[in-house]
Structures are given as C-alpha cells and as structure tokens.
C-alpha cells in the first residue's frame, strides 16, 4: 500500500482529477476577468465615416453609421471570442507572424527561442495591434461559428426543391448571331450620325445582305461577324447599353445605328437562340453549395446574436458625427 501511494502514476492521476474538477471554477474566473465592454471612440468612428465617403462617394446616413458600428462591434466580438477559445494558441500562422515581428523589434536575425519571443509578443499586445492577426482570428472564428452539423447537410429532396424554385434564375442567357457594319468615329468625325443613317437606308433599300454589308463600312479590329453572344458579351465588347439595343432589334433586317465606344454600328441579326434551363444533374453541386452557404451564414448569425447579449457596445460621438444612439445595450 505504501508503494502504491508513492507511485508517480497515482500522483498524475490525482492531479488530473483535481484539474478536471477545478475546470468549472477556472472557466468562471477566466470569464469574470474578461472585458465584455466594447468601446468605439469618436476617432475610430470618423475613420469609418471617411472610409465610407471614399467608397460610396457620399457622407453616410444615420443608418449607414449604425451598420458600420454593428460590423465593427461584431468583428471585435469575434476577435475576443477567438482569443478566449484558444484559437490564437493553435494557429501556427499567427504565432509565426508575431515571432517575426518580435525578431524585427529586437533586432535579431536568428531564431533561438521561439516560445520566449512569442510570450514577449503577447505581453506587448502585438496580437491585438496587428491587423493581419486580427483578420486571421476573426476569420477562424467565423469558420468555427458557421460550421455545419452533419444533420444540416442538404438532402437530395432539398436540392430538387431548390432546383424547382430557382429554375428560371438558372436559365442561360439568350444569344444573338449577327454581323455589323462599322463606322469609325475618329474617321467620320461630325458627320458620323448622318453617314450612319444614310448607309442604313442604302443597306435596306438595296437589300444588301449580311455578307456584303460590313464591306460598306470601316474595318473593325474585333471582327464583323459575332456568333452566339449574350447581352453581357456584347456590352463587354462594345460598351454599356449596346447589348440592350441589339436585343431590342428585329431579326433578318438591318437596324441601327447603335453607338459604341468606337463609333456607330448597323447590325443584321440572323439568329436569336433562347437560353435553356440546365438539367438538375449539371447544377446539383452548385445548388448544394448554395444551401450549405445559407446554413453556414444562419449558424454564424445565431452565434453572433447569442454573443451580442454578453457584450455592451459604447459609442463615443463628436458633434460633427452623424446623429445616432450613443450606446447599444446587450440583447
């Protein structure tokens, strides 16, 4: 019996049991030590407004400001939760980046004691200040929060139902086969519109066919014969609204002129091919991925809604900022 009590194995077993029993209290202490208040100061709010102005070309409305505040708070929540759940300690990329920053700060060129460097980086709060580290941890938390349970995998019946609902949106675009007679704006100058109208009348009155028509105009570097082009295809080639005008034109006759970035075009449409709805077998995987993405988003939203109840968001505003509530309480 004395030998048993002296056994190292028994000592480890007792220590393990003690740590296991202490975990609820340890977690409670860790939770109580955490900061559940998120503060967005006036300076940060001004930065957000300036970023919005640069992207949108206008000052944000109150609802825009509220959305930015919500996004900022959500990202801070996700970051703090990622740190609290140990995602920081388990990410090799994050640790490598922090070690590299410490090597730079301390002027070292050789890696001698990685754990010590990492510990000093955390003491200095580099993991909180580094934008890349924050993004990595936020993304990891999003991935964790959006994980699908096995029961959430879309069934064949759900995919078929989605196919029936989305059939029209899956239809491929209509396509045109056409030729165009081109009049170069640089060459024709101020007479472009008049010459285009006159040439259209000649093509119609003399019943000039689609083969001969392009020869009456100017050379076009991208060719005069276009097969099976969608509206988007035409607009990528010729500019905005060209495709819309072409699809509004009749078939089997010369129409126009339609302006483009290059000049004027008289078109002759020989064929219009309607789009088709692809068979389920061809789009089943795409539909499955869409359903999974929706469910991942829903899972993340549920997690965020739960986490928001634990945090209090305080917003400091200066008089120059857009009017909105001063704080957001939990829940």
CORTA-V397221 format. One record per backbone hydrogen bond with DSSP energy under -1.0 kcal/mol. NH is the residue of the N-H (numbers start at 0). CO is the residue of the C=O. E is the energy in kcal/mol with one decimal. If there is no record, write none. Layout:
# CORTA-V397221
nh->NH co->CO e->E
nh->NH co->CO e->E
This chain:
# CORTA-V397221
nh->4 co->0 e->-2.1
nh->5 co->1 e->-1.2
nh->6 co->3 e->-1.3
nh->10 co->6 e->-1.7
nh->11 co->7 e->-2.5
nh->12 co->8 e->-2.1
nh->13 co->9 e->-2.6
nh->14 co->10 e->-2.4
nh->15 co->11 e->-2.6
nh->16 co->12 e->-2.3
nh->17 co->13 e->-2.4
nh->18 co->14 e->-2.5
nh->19 co->15 e->-2.3
nh->20 co->16 e->-2.6
nh->21 co->17 e->-1.6
nh->25 co->21 e->-2.5
nh->26 co->22 e->-3.1
nh->27 co->23 e->-2.1
nh->28 co->24 e->-2.6
nh->29 co->25 e->-2.5
nh->30 co->26 e->-2.5
nh->31 co->27 e->-2.5
nh->32 co->28 e->-1.4
nh->37 co->311 e->-3.0
nh->39 co->313 e->-3.0
nh->44 co->40 e->-2.1
nh->45 co->41 e->-2.2
nh->46 co->42 e->-1.8
nh->47 co->43 e->-2.1
nh->48 co->44 e->-2.3
nh->49 co->45 e->-2.5
nh->50 co->46 e->-2.3
nh->51 co->47 e->-2.1
nh->52 co->48 e->-2.5
nh->53 co->49 e->-2.2
nh->54 co->50 e->-1.8
nh->55 co->51 e->-3.3
nh->56 co->52 e->-1.8
nh->64 co->60 e->-2.3
nh->65 co->61 e->-2.3
nh->66 co->62 e->-1.9
nh->67 co->63 e->-2.3
nh->68 co->64 e->-2.5
nh->69 co->65 e->-2.4
nh->70 co->66 e->-2.6
nh->71 co->67 e->-2.6
nh->72 co->68 e->-2.7
nh->73 co->69 e->-2.7
nh->74 co->70 e->-2.3
nh->75 co->71 e->-1.8
nh->76 co->72 e->-2.5
nh->77 co->73 e->-2.6
nh->78 co->74 e->-2.3
nh->79 co->75 e->-2.6
nh->80 co->76 e->-2.6
nh->81 co->77 e->-2.1
nh->82 co->78 e->-2.1
nh->83 co->79 e->-2.7
nh->84 co->80 e->-2.0
nh->85 co->82 e->-1.4
nh->86 co->81 e->-2.2
nh->89 co->85 e->-1.1
nh->94 co->90 e->-2.0
nh->95 co->91 e->-2.5
nh->96 co->92 e->-2.0
nh->97 co->93 e->-2.2
nh->98 co->94 e->-2.5
nh->99 co->95 e->-2.4
nh->100 co->96 e->-2.1
nh->101 co->97 e->-2.1
nh->102 co->98 e->-2.4
nh->103 co->99 e->-1.9
nh->104 co->100 e->-2.7
nh->105 co->101 e->-2.5
nh->107 co->102 e->-2.2
nh->116 co->112 e->-2.1
nh->117 co->113 e->-2.7
nh->118 co->114 e->-2.4
nh->119 co->115 e->-2.2
nh->120 co->116 e->-2.2
nh->121 co->117 e->-2.1
nh->122 co->118 e->-2.3
nh->123 co->119 e->-2.1
nh->124 co->121 e->-1.1
nh->125 co->120 e->-2.5
nh->127 co->124 e->-1.2
nh->128 co->124 e->-1.4
nh->129 co->125 e->-2.1
nh->133 co->129 e->-2.2
nh->134 co->130 e->-2.4
nh->135 co->131 e->-2.5
nh->136 co->132 e->-2.5
nh->137 co->133 e->-2.7
nh->138 co->134 e->-2.6
nh->139 co->135 e->-2.5
nh->140 co->136 e->-2.2
nh->141 co->137 e->-2.3
nh->142 co->138 e->-2.5
nh->143 co->139 e->-2.4
nh->144 co->140 e->-2.9
nh->145 co->141 e->-1.6
nh->146 co->143 e->-1.1
nh->151 co->148 e->-1.8
nh->152 co->149 e->-1.3
nh->158 co->154 e->-2.0
nh->159 co->155 e->-2.3
nh->160 co->156 e->-2.3
nh->161 co->157 e->-2.3
nh->162 co->158 e->-2.2
nh->163 co->159 e->-2.1
nh->164 co->160 e->-2.1
nh->165 co->161 e->-2.4
nh->169 co->165 e->-1.4
nh->171 co->275 e->-2.5
nh->174 co->272 e->-2.6
nh->175 co->228 e->-2.6
nh->176 co->270 e->-2.5
nh->177 co->225 e->-2.7
nh->178 co->267 e->-1.8
nh->179 co->223 e->-1.5
nh->180 co->265 e->-3.2
nh->182 co->263 e->-2.6
nh->184 co->261 e->-2.1
nh->187 co->183 e->-2.6
nh->188 co->184 e->-2.5
nh->190 co->187 e->-1.5
nh->191 co->188 e->-1.6
nh->194 co->190 e->-2.7
nh->195 co->191 e->-2.4
nh->196 co->192 e->-2.2
nh->197 co->193 e->-2.4
nh->198 co->194 e->-2.4
nh->199 co->195 e->-2.1
nh->200 co->196 e->-1.8
nh->201 co->197 e->-1.8
nh->202 co->198 e->-2.6
nh->203 co->199 e->-2.0
nh->204 co->200 e->-3.0
nh->205 co->201 e->-2.5
nh->207 co->202 e->-1.9
nh->212 co->208 e->-2.3
nh->214 co->211 e->-1.2
nh->215 co->212 e->-1.9
nh->216 co->213 e->-1.3
nh->217 co->181 e->-3.9
nh->222 co->219 e->-2.0
nh->225 co->177 e->-3.2
nh->228 co->175 e->-3.0
nh->233 co->229 e->-2.3
nh->234 co->230 e->-2.1
nh->235 co->231 e->-2.2
nh->236 co->232 e->-1.5
nh->237 co->233 e->-3.1
nh->238 co->234 e->-1.5
nh->241 co->238 e->-1.4
nh->244 co->240 e->-2.1
nh->245 co->241 e->-2.4
nh->246 co->242 e->-2.5
nh->248 co->245 e->-1.4
nh->251 co->268 e->-3.2
nh->254 co->266 e->-2.4
nh->257 co->264 e->-2.5
nh->259 co->262 e->-2.5
nh->260 co->237 e->-1.6
nh->263 co->182 e->-2.1
nh->264 co->257 e->-1.6
nh->265 co->180 e->-2.4
nh->266 co->254 e->-2.2
nh->267 co->178 e->-2.6
nh->269 co->176 e->-2.3
nh->270 co->176 e->-1.5
nh->272 co->174 e->-3.2
nh->281 co->278 e->-1.3
nh->283 co->279 e->-1.6
nh->286 co->282 e->-2.5
nh->287 co->283 e->-2.4
nh->288 co->284 e->-2.3
nh->289 co->285 e->-2.0
nh->290 co->286 e->-2.4
nh->291 co->287 e->-2.5
nh->292 co->288 e->-2.4
nh->293 co->289 e->-2.2
nh->294 co->290 e->-2.1
nh->295 co->291 e->-2.5
nh->296 co->292 e->-2.5
nh->297 co->293 e->-2.2
nh->298 co->294 e->-2.4
nh->299 co->295 e->-2.5
nh->300 co->296 e->-2.5
nh->301 co->297 e->-2.2
nh->302 co->298 e->-2.3
nh->303 co->299 e->-2.8
nh->304 co->300 e->-2.4
nh->305 co->301 e->-1.9
nh->306 co->302 e->-2.6
nh->307 co->303 e->-2.8
nh->309 co->306 e->-1.9
nh->311 co->35 e->-2.3
nh->312 co->327 e->-2.1
nh->313 co->37 e->-3.5
nh->314 co->325 e->-2.1
nh->315 co->39 e->-2.8
nh->320 co->317 e->-1.9
nh->327 co->312 e->-3.0
